[in-house]
Amino acid sequence: MSKQIRTEVVIIGGGLGGVLCGALLGRDGYQVMILERQAFPGGRYTSFEKNGYKINTGAYAVGLHGINGPLWKLLADIGVNVETRETPPHHIWTGDKDIPLPPKGQLRTIVQAFGKNSKESERVINSVHQALQWQEPSDEFTCDQWLYQYTDNPLIHGFFDFFSRSMTATYYSDFKAGEYFRLMRSFGRFGNHTAMPKNGQKATMDSLMKILQKWKVNVMLELKVEKIISNGGKVEGVIANSKDGQIEIDTHIVISDIGPKNTVKLASEQNFDKGYLQQANNVDETIAVVLVFGYEKPIINGPHHVQLIEWDRLSAFWEANHVWPEYAPPGRQNLIAYATMKTDDTKKELEIIKEQCKSQCPSLEKADIVATLIFKGDWPILRARPSRCLSIRTPIYGLYLAGDAVNPSGFTCGEGISLSSPAIVEDIKNRFPKGA
């Protein structure tokens, strides 16, 4: 026999988007229930410990823009209290070169370092300046098509590709040029000195959980949602299964933080028009790999975040324990390698990525691989590629999408989620006001 309950808002998925929406609605007095299928909250925004190493399940920092960004400011407004340190300075490694990058003017430094001559460097810099300060390129071009108008220099192209892959797991040949520069403009405005939490991202999520508890938001773990019920184009409830049996939840507001495709499945395709179904099917999740290596002596000469622009998969290296020693057990180092995948063949991609890691740093031949994290399927880097994000509202009245599939233009990852989550809450307050 099923258990029947009533609540004002149901949130499906306890990732960052769902938790932020829950915290904001709870603060405003709404009765909120978050349903999470995992045994832990946070999704790609938490961490776990393995053999003494702190390993993040996705995001390694509290926002790509650190304390200057919208995510940090939203968390502070909610009341999140987490100890962080700024990530180390950025360096580019090419061949035998180690090029430190300044806090500002990084692109100019890179172009001048790799330009074949001053004429080429100025041509690229002026074109970028025009795109950032006046009018971004058309989205009818991809980023690589735009850049080839000004240079065919492989190292300059490598950097442009690195930026899009490292931030969104999207190759620049698949990145619309206009959206690429809208994203770059955000980094120019807010910066890219990220903030790493002391004991992994779980520290941030634990702080958020305390806030949810304070505002009486009910978080239910290990619960699988089976169906979003709608009638006449409006939300009427949710059916879920727990280890204690089926639960029928009466509600008129559902926020889904599990991606557009899974949301459509739960709410049934017949309740969506063909245009929306096509849009949801075309979001194109982005895929990547993170390898965590463990070893005794430091490999990177200093606390550097290393950008790698000559590889087609490997993108970045950093030793997290330089920022927080707690990320590795005593007497050990941990190197985090981030790489994108060019195909859906995970086994083949992993072999190539491991080989690229060891070619870049031969010392890794003797290192242990502490963890291998695959970001694809229901656990991608992004649920929607930039410029393919959807609206926060779906065709079913009262059904919202949260998370990185609804990021506003020019923002990605948690920074975008920090803008879409308040937008969802404001829409709910306007359409479903308390006491109405």
C-alpha positions in Angstrom: 0.0 0.0 0.0 1.4 3.4 -1.0 2.0 6.3 1.4 0.3 9.6 0.4 1.7 12.9 1.4 1.3 16.6 0.4 3.9 19.3 -0.1 4.0 22.6 -2.0 7.2 21.9 -4.0 8.9 18.7 -5.0 12.5 18.9 -6.2 13.8 15.8 -8.1 17.5 15.5 -7.7 19.7 16.8 -5.0 22.5 18.3 -7.1 23.6 21.9 -6.7 20.7 23.2 -8.7 18.1 21.3 -6.7 19.7 22.2 -3.4 20.0 25.9 -4.2 16.3 26.0 -5.3 15.3 24.2 -2.1 17.3 26.5 0.1 15.9 29.7 -1.5 12.3 28.4 -1.4 12.7 27.1 2.2 13.9 30.5 3.2 10.8 32.1 1.6 8.6 29.8 3.7 7.6 27.2 1.1 7.1 23.6 2.1 9.8 21.7 0.1 10.8 18.1 -0.4 14.0 17.1 -2.2 14.1 13.5 -3.6 17.5 12.1 -4.3 18.2 8.6 -5.7 21.7 8.4 -4.3 22.7 7.6 -0.7 24.2 11.1 -0.5 23.2 14.6 -1.6 25.2 16.8 -3.9 25.5 14.9 -7.2 28.5 16.4 -9.0 28.9 18.9 -6.3 30.3 16.9 -3.4 33.3 14.7 -2.6 34.3 11.4 -1.0 37.4 10.0 0.6 39.4 7.0 -0.8 42.6 5.7 0.8 43.1 9.1 2.5 42.6 11.2 -0.7 39.8 13.7 -1.0 38.1 13.2 -4.4 35.5 15.6 -5.7 32.6 14.0 -7.6 32.7 16.8 -10.2 33.3 20.4 -9.4 36.7 20.9 -7.7 36.0 24.6 -6.7 33.3 26.7 -5.2 32.6 28.4 -8.5 34.8 29.1 -11.5 35.0 32.8 -10.6 35.9 32.3 -6.9 34.8 34.9 -4.4 34.0 37.4 -7.2 31.5 35.2 -8.9 27.7 34.9 -8.7 27.8 31.4 -7.1 30.0 32.5 -4.2 27.8 35.5 -3.6 24.6 33.4 -3.7 26.1 30.9 -1.3 27.1 33.7 1.1 23.6 35.2 0.9 22.1 31.9 1.8 24.5 31.5 4.7 26.9 28.9 3.5 30.1 28.9 5.6 33.1 27.0 4.1 36.8 27.6 4.4 38.5 28.0 1.0 41.8 29.0 -0.6 42.4 30.4 -4.0 43.7 27.9 -6.6 47.3 28.3 -7.6 48.6 30.5 -10.4 48.1 29.3 -14.0 51.0 28.1 -16.1 51.1 26.9 -19.7 53.4 24.0 -20.6 54.4 23.5 -24.2 57.4 21.4 -25.1 60.1 22.5 -22.6 58.5 25.9 -22.0 56.8 26.8 -18.7 55.0 30.1 -19.2 53.4 31.7 -16.0 50.2 33.6 -16.7 49.4 37.0 -15.0 46.1 37.5 -13.2 45.0 39.8 -16.0 46.0 39.9 -19.7 46.4 36.1 -20.0 45.3 35.9 -23.6 47.6 38.7 -24.7 50.5 36.9 -22.8 49.7 33.7 -24.6 49.3 35.2 -28.1 52.5 37.2 -27.8 54.4 34.1 -26.5 53.2 31.9 -29.3 52.7 34.3 -32.2 55.0 33.7 -35.2 55.6 37.5 -35.4 54.2 40.7 -33.9 51.9 41.2 -36.9 50.1 37.9 -36.3 49.9 38.5 -32.6 48.4 42.0 -33.0 45.9 40.8 -35.6 44.6 38.1 -33.2 44.6 40.3 -30.2 42.7 43.1 -32.0 40.2 40.7 -33.3 39.6 39.2 -29.8 39.3 42.7 -28.3 36.7 43.6 -31.0 34.7 40.5 -30.2 34.8 41.1 -26.5 34.4 44.8 -26.3 32.1 45.6 -29.2 30.3 42.7 -31.0 30.8 39.0 -30.6 31.0 36.9 -33.7 28.0 35.2 -35.3 26.8 31.9 -33.9 26.6 30.8 -37.5 30.4 30.2 -37.1 32.2 27.8 -34.8 35.1 29.1 -32.7 37.7 27.4 -34.8 36.2 28.8 -38.0 36.3 32.3 -36.6 39.9 31.9 -35.4 41.1 30.6 -38.8 40.3 33.9 -40.3 43.1 35.5 -38.3 45.7 32.7 -37.8 46.5 29.0 -38.4 49.0 29.0 -35.6 48.5 25.6 -33.9 49.5 26.8 -30.4 47.1 29.7 -30.5 44.4 27.4 -31.7 45.4 25.0 -29.0 44.8 27.6 -26.3 41.3 28.5 -27.7 40.5 24.8 -27.7 41.9 24.4 -24.2 39.6 27.1 -22.8 36.4 25.6 -24.2 37.3 22.1 -23.2 38.5 22.9 -19.7 35.4 25.0 -18.9 32.7 23.0 -20.7 34.2 19.8 -22.1 33.3 21.1 -25.5 35.8 21.2 -28.4 36.2 24.6 -29.9 35.2 23.1 -33.3 31.8 22.4 -31.8 31.5 25.7 -29.9 29.4 28.5 -31.5 31.7 31.5 -31.8 29.3 34.0 -30.4 28.6 32.0 -27.3 32.3 31.3 -26.9 33.0 35.0 -26.5 30.0 35.6 -24.3 31.6 33.0 -22.0 35.0 34.6 -22.3 33.4 37.9 -21.4 32.2 36.5 -18.1 35.7 35.4 -17.2 37.0 38.9 -18.1 34.4 40.4 -15.8 34.6 38.0 -12.8 38.1 36.5 -13.2 39.2 32.8 -13.0 40.9 32.5 -9.7 38.7 29.7 -8.3 38.3 28.9 -4.6 38.9 25.3 -3.3 37.1 24.1 -0.1 39.4 22.7 2.6 38.0 19.2 2.9 36.7 18.7 -0.6 33.4 19.8 -2.1 31.5 17.8 0.6 32.3 20.7 3.0 30.2 23.0 0.8 27.3 20.5 0.5 27.4 19.8 4.2 27.0 23.5 4.9 24.1 23.6 2.5 22.4 20.6 4.2 22.5 22.4 7.5 20.8 25.4 5.9 18.1 23.1 4.4 17.6 21.6 7.9 17.3 25.1 9.4 14.5 26.0 6.9 12.8 22.6 7.4 13.4 21.4 3.8 12.8 17.6 3.7 15.7 15.8 2.0 14.9 12.1 1.2 17.8 9.9 0.0 17.8 6.6 -1.8 14.4 7.3 -3.4 13.7 6.7 -7.0 11.1 8.8 -8.8 8.9 6.8 -11.1 6.6 9.4 -12.6 5.6 13.0 -12.7 1.8 13.2 -12.8 0.2 15.8 -14.9 -3.4 16.5 -16.1 -4.6 19.1 -18.5 -1.0 20.4 -19.0 -0.5 21.0 -15.3 1.5 19.2 -12.6 -0.6 17.2 -10.2 2.0 15.1 -8.3 4.9 12.7 -8.2 5.2 8.9 -7.6 8.4 7.6 -6.1 9.7 4.3 -4.6 11.7 4.1 -1.4 13.0 1.0 0.4 9.8 1.2 2.6 7.5 1.2 -0.4 5.8 3.6 -2.8 5.1 7.2 -2.1 2.5 9.4 -3.8 3.2 13.1 -3.4 0.4 15.6 -4.1 2.0 18.8 -5.4 1.5 21.4 -8.2 5.1 22.5 -8.4 8.0 20.2 -9.5 11.6 21.3 -10.1 13.7 18.7 -12.0 17.4 18.6 -11.5 18.0 15.4 -13.4 18.3 16.8 -17.0 15.8 17.4 -19.8 15.8 13.9 -21.2 15.2 12.2 -17.9 12.5 14.8 -17.1 10.6 14.1 -20.3 10.7 10.3 -19.5 9.2 10.8 -16.1 6.5 13.2 -17.3 5.8 11.1 -20.5 6.6 12.3 -24.0 2.9 12.7 -24.9 2.7 15.7 -22.6 5.3 17.7 -24.6 5.0 19.2 -28.1 7.3 18.0 -30.9 9.4 21.2 -30.8 10.3 20.8 -27.2 11.0 17.1 -27.5 13.5 17.9 -30.3 15.1 20.6 -28.3 15.4 18.3 -25.2 16.9 15.5 -27.4 19.5 17.9 -28.9 21.0 19.3 -25.6 24.1 17.1 -26.2 25.7 16.4 -22.8 29.4 17.0 -22.6 31.8 14.2 -21.6 35.1 14.0 -19.9 37.5 12.1 -17.6 39.3 13.0 -14.3 42.2 10.8 -13.2 43.6 11.2 -9.7 47.2 10.0 -9.3 48.9 9.3 -6.0 52.7 9.2 -5.4 55.4 10.4 -3.0 57.4 13.3 -4.5 55.9 16.4 -6.2 55.9 16.3 -10.0 54.9 19.9 -10.6 57.6 22.4 -9.6 55.4 24.7 -7.4 51.7 25.2 -6.7 50.8 25.6 -10.3 47.6 24.9 -12.2 49.1 23.7 -15.5 47.3 24.3 -18.8 48.1 21.8 -21.6 47.3 23.1 -25.1 49.1 20.6 -27.3 47.0 17.5 -26.6 43.7 16.6 -28.1 42.3 15.1 -24.9 44.5 16.0 -21.9 43.7 19.5 -20.8 45.0 20.3 -17.3 47.2 19.1 -14.4 47.3 20.3 -10.8 48.4 18.9 -7.4 45.5 19.8 -5.1 47.6 19.2 -1.9 49.6 22.3 -2.7 46.5 24.3 -1.9 45.2 22.0 0.9 47.5 19.3 2.2 44.4 17.5 3.4 43.6 16.4 -0.1 46.3 13.7 0.1 47.4 11.4 3.0 50.6 12.3 4.9 53.7 11.9 2.8 51.8 11.6 -0.4 51.0 13.8 -3.4 47.9 13.8 -5.6 47.8 15.0 -9.1 44.5 15.6 -10.8 44.4 15.2 -14.6 41.4 16.5 -16.5 40.8 15.4 -20.1 38.0 15.4 -22.6 36.8 12.4 -24.7 36.6 12.6 -28.5 34.4 9.5 -28.9 31.9 7.5 -26.8 34.2 4.5 -26.6 35.2 4.9 -22.9 37.7 2.1 -22.8 39.6 3.3 -25.8 39.5 6.9 -24.6 40.9 6.0 -21.2 43.8 4.2 -22.8 44.6 7.3 -24.9 44.2 9.7 -22.0 46.5 7.6 -19.7 49.1 7.5 -22.4 48.9 11.3 -22.9 49.3 11.8 -19.1 52.4 9.6 -19.0 53.9 11.2 -22.1 53.5 14.6 -20.6 54.8 13.5 -17.2 56.9 10.3 -17.4 57.0 10.2 -13.6 53.4 9.1 -13.7 54.4 5.7 -15.0 55.2 4.7 -11.4 52.2 6.5 -9.8 49.1 4.9 -8.5 45.7 5.8 -10.1 43.7 6.4 -7.0 40.4 7.2 -8.8 39.0 7.3 -12.3 35.9 9.4 -12.8 33.9 9.2 -16.0 31.6 12.0 -16.7 29.0 10.9 -19.3 25.4 9.6 -19.5 23.5 10.5 -16.3 26.8 12.0 -14.8 28.1 14.3 -17.5 30.2 17.5 -17.2 27.3 19.5 -18.5 23.7 18.3 -19.2 23.5 20.7 -22.1 26.3 22.1 -24.3 26.6 25.9 -24.2 24.1 27.6 -26.6 21.8 24.5 -26.4 20.5 25.2 -22.9 16.7 25.2 -22.4 14.3 27.5 -20.6 13.7 27.0 -16.9 10.0 26.4 -17.7 8.7 23.3 -19.5 5.5 23.0 -21.5 3.8 21.5 -18.4 2.6 24.2 -16.1 4.4 24.0 -12.8 7.2 21.8 -14.1 10.6 23.5 -14.0 14.1 22.5 -15.1 17.1 23.3 -12.8 20.8 22.7 -13.1 23.4 23.2 -15.9 20.9 22.4 -18.7 19.3 25.8 -18.2 22.4 27.9 -17.7 22.0 31.5 -19.1 24.1 32.5 -22.0 27.7 33.4 -21.2 27.8 31.3 -18.0 28.7 27.7 -17.3 28.8 25.0 -14.6 27.9 26.2 -11.0 28.1 29.9 -12.0 25.2 29.4 -14.4 23.3 27.3 -11.9 23.6 30.2 -9.4 21.8 32.4 -11.8 19.1 30.0 -13.0 18.1 28.8 -9.5 17.0 32.2 -8.2 15.2 32.8 -11.5 13.2 29.6 -10.9 12.4 30.6 -7.4 11.2 34.1 -8.5 9.0 32.6 -11.2 7.4 30.3 -8.6 6.8 33.1 -6.2 5.1 35.1 -8.9 3.0 32.2 -10.3 2.4 30.3 -7.0 2.5 33.0 -4.2 2.3 31.9 -0.6 -1.2 32.1 0.8 -2.9 32.4 -2.7 
